[in-house]
Amino acid sequence: MAYAVVVDPGAVDSPDVPSYQPHVYGRLDPPVLIPLQMREVDLRVDAAVARAEVTLKARWWVHCVTRSRACDCRVVVPMGHQVVPLTPFPI
């Protein structure tokens, strides 16, 4: 999933999201994460015996940010359950 990271509510130009308008809030701390709409995606996986190389190319539409403004984007990758390796106990 990809999100626009919005710190300044004046950068948001969306009538669907009235609570982000600058007259309501001055700055957003922590920043608001607004989901982006994915336009196209290309996933390539090259796997070998002990490793895999994954390449992801994607294009998202930043529909909520005014054209004259900029914002950072954050890509979030959901991870499954991770097992922490056990360390040996000192004897």
Secondary structure, DSSP 8 states (H G I E B T S, - for coil): -EEEEES-GGGB--TT-GGGSTTT-S--SS-EEEE-EEEEEEEEEEE-SS-EEEEEEEEEE--SB-TT---EEEE----------------
